[in-house]
Amino acid sequence: MVRWAFLFPGQGSQYKGMGIDFYEKFPESKKVFEEADKFLNFSLSKIIFEGTEEELKKTEITQPAILTTSIAIFEVLKKEKLFPTYVAGHSLGEYSAIVAAEGLEFKDAVRTVHFRGKFMQEAVPEGEGAMAAIISEKLDEIKEAVKEAQKKAPVVIANYNAPNQYVISGKKEGVDLAAKIIKEKNIGKAIPLKVSAPFHSPLMENAAVRLKAILLNIDFNDLNYPLVTNVDAKIIQKKEDVRESLIRQVPNPVKWTQSILKLKEEGVENFVEIGPGKVLTGLLQKIYPEAKGYFINDLKSFEEFKGIYKS
């Protein structure tokens, strides 16, 4: 049996007009965008299709926008009876994965990620936090540099994106110092990220507490498809575990490399990224080069994938 993992992207994959071809062609997709507008009490679809890149970059808009686009595409796959064996999502994308696995209703998810974005933005005053991508395969040395910088200010490894790509996050002084050490010791390249808050660091603890209050009041279901979690890179399916993993996700690192390797362990060789962009497809090639990776972000890639899946 061919095993498929459906992957869902996170923040940073957004772009103006994403999902519009699905919205215009498929009633199932149009319904998802209309429901997002209804449940959020503002026209998210108008911002996605007609708004500015600046508007779309606001965290409390970006998060529901990517979720909505991903689920609008997934609904078409579902109609075509193209189903996953496993699901996984990068940070915010974990919500899309859970909705796809019917662990959470879309209306609850879209409201929750709108607040999630707001809480994450408000957790640290603007300008105080920072993130930087580290391009290097020297993980032990990156850890040492981070440990050294922690003596001056909070900083942690926030994302394990690929064997040669990590992200550090924390107070601006901590991130700047760790980046400086990494450059000076020739450990790798440090690239400051244009983000508004230090995501997936302990500085997000306040956001996690506020999000927990919402998640505890939402109904979850056991998942139809097993999920590999960001926080532990473990396979879960029980609703209690799903809720708990989402609460813990915000202040903890995204273990994406470990998640893909877990799927490899499970015998998965076929992956498809569902939603805007193709960031996860690129990371997959670095983590698991032998895997077959596809993406669906427009009608052309959807038609191509349909033929591959059914062949």
N, C-alpha and C positions, 0 to 999 in steps of 0.2 A: 504493500500500500504506500502511495506517495504521501509524505507528510509535509504539510504546508504550515509555515508560521506567518501570520499576518502582523506586520509591524506598523505602528502609528507614530508619526513625528511629533516633536515638541516645539517649544518656542524657538523662533529664529527661522522657521521654514515658511513663514507667512509672506504673501505678496498680494498686491492689489489685483482683484479680478479672479482670485483662486476659486475654483469650483463653479464658475458661471456657466460653463458649457454643460455640466451635469444639471444645473438648475434649469437651464433652458430646454434640455432634451427629455429629462426624466421626471415624471410627477413625484416619484419617491424622494428624489433629491430636493425638489422644490418644496415639498412638505417639511423637510428637515429645516431648511432655511426659514420658512414661515413660522415653524414652531419656535425656533430660536428667538425670532423677533417678538413673538407673543409672550414667551416665558421670561424674557429679559425686560419687557416693557420699553424697548427702544429698537430702532431698525438696525440690527447688526448687519443684515444682508446689504443694506444701502452703504454702510461703511466699507464692507468687503468689496463690493462691486464698483462703488463710485467715490469712496472717500480717499483721503490722502494717505501716503505711506506713513506719515507722522502719526495720524490718528490710529492707524492699524498697529503701530508699534507700541501703543500704550498697553501695558501688561494686562490690565483688566479687560481690554478689547481683544488683544492677541489671543489670549487663552480660549475664550469661547469661540472665537473666529476659526481657529485651527480645529478645535473639536467638531464644530458644526460642519466644516468642509470635509473632514475625514469621515464623519458618519453619513453625510450626504452621498459620498462615493460608496461607502460600505453597503448602504441600503440597496444600491443597484447590483452589487455583487450578490447580495442575499437573494434578490429577486431572480438572478440568473443561476441560483443554487451553487455558487462558488463559496465554499465554506473552509475555514481554517481547521487545523488540527490543534494548534496552539496560538495564543496571542501574546503580544508584548508591546509596550509603548514607552517612548523616551520621555521621562518626567511627566509633563502635561499629557503626553500621548498615552500614558497609562489609563487615563480616564476614558479615552476613545476606545482602547482595548477592552475595558470593562463594560462599556455600553455595547460594543459589538458582541461580547460574550453574554449579554443580557443579565449582567450583574447589577446594573443600575439603569434606571429609566433616563432617556435623553433629557427630559425636562429638568430632572434633578441634577444631572451632570452639568448641563449648560449654566444653570444658576450657580452651582457650586464653584465651577472654575472661574466664573466672573468674580466671585468673592475671593477665591484663591489668589487671583492676580492682584486684586486690590489689597489684600492682607499682606502679600509678599512685598508689594510696593511700599506699603506703609510701615513695614517692620523696622526699617533703618532709614534715617533721614537721607534725602538725596545728596549724593556727593561723599557720603561717609563710607559706603561700601564699594567694592569693585570685584571684577573677575578677570582672569587672563587665561588664554589657551596656552598650553605648553606642548610644543612639538618636540618629542624626544622619546626614545625607547628605554631610557635609564630611570625606571620607576623608583628604584631604591635611592638613587641620588636625588630625585625630585622630592621624595619623602624627607630626606635629610635636610634639603634646602628649606622646605616648609617648616620642619621642626625648629630649625635655626631662627627663621623669621617669627615663629610663634612666641619667642622670648620677648619680642617688641610689641607685637599686636596680633589679634586673632586672624588666622588664615588656615584653610584646610584644602585637601584635594576634594573637589565637589563632583567631578565627573570622570569616570573611567570610560572614555568614549571609544578608544581603540588602543592597540598595543603601542602606538606612537603618538597618541593624542589624549591629553588630560586637561582638566580645567581646574584652576585654583580659585578660591572664593573667600572673602572675608572683609575685614576693615581695609580701607585703601592703603594705609601704611604697611600693613602686613602683606598684602598682595604685591605692592610695589617692591618691598624688600625681598620677598621670595623670588620675584621675577629678576631682580638685580643679581641675586646670588646665583640663580640658574644661568644667567648670561655670563657673569664673571668667571664661573667655574666651567664654562663650556659644556654644560649639561644638556642644553637645548635652546630652542627659540621660544621666547615669551611674547605673546601677542595680546595686548589689552583688548577686552571685549566691550562693545558698546551696549552695556546693559544698565538698567536703572537700579539694581539691587544685588546684593551678594547671595544669589540663590544657592540652595542646597548646602548651606553652612549653618553652624549653631546660632548665627545671628538671626535666623529665620524661626527661632523657637516661639516667639510671640505670634507669628503668623500661623504656626502649627497649632497653637492653643486655640486661637480664634476659629481655625478651620475645623478642628476637632468638634467644637460645639455644633457646627452645621452637620458634619458627617454622622454624628451620633443621633441626629434627628431625621435621617434619611433611611428609607427602606432599601436594603441590599438583598440580592438573591444569590444563591450558589451559581457559579459560572457554568455556562454550556460548554465552554472550551477552557482548558487549563491556561492560566496566566503565569508568565515568568515575571516576578516582581523586580522593580528597580532596587529596592532597599536591601534585599537579601540575595537576589538572583536565584530564588527558589520557586518551585512550581506550587501554586495554590489554586484552590477551586471553591473553598468554603467561604460563605459570605462574611463571617466574623474575621477571617484572615484578610479578606479584601479590604474591609473598612480599616482595619488596623494598619495595613501596609500603606494606605493612602495618608493616614495621620502621620506615620513615621517618615514618609517620603520627603516632606518639605525641608526639614533641617538636616537631612542625611544625604550622603553621596549617591549619585546615580551610577549603579554598577552595570553599565551597558555591555562592556566587553564580557564580563562574567555571565550576563544574561544570554548573550548569543552563544557562548561556549556551552552553557547549560542546554540550550536547544540542540546544539551539535551532539552533545552527550545522549540526548533523547532520540537521536537518529534523524533529525530534521535536516534536509539538504536543500529545500526550496523555500524561499522567502519572498514576500511581496510587501512593499511599503505603500500604505494607503493614506493619501492626504497630500497636502501641498509639498512641493520640493522633492528632493531625492537624497537628502543628507544621510539617512540611515542606510540607503543602498551603498553609498560610498564607504561608510564605516564598516559595513558587512564585509566588503572586499578586503579590508585591512585585517579584520578579526578572523575571518573564516574564508580564505581565498577559494577553497574548493566548492563553496556553496553556490547555488544558482540564485541570483538576486534580481528582482524585477521591481518596478514601481508603477503606481497608477495615480497620475495627477491631471490627466486630461482624457478626452475621448479616444484619441489615437492609442495611448498606452493602455487604456481599458480594453479596447478591441484586440490589441496584441496579446494581452494577458489572458483574455477569455479563450483565445485559440490555444495558448500554451497549457492552461489549466485543464482544458477538455481533451487535449491530445493524449 
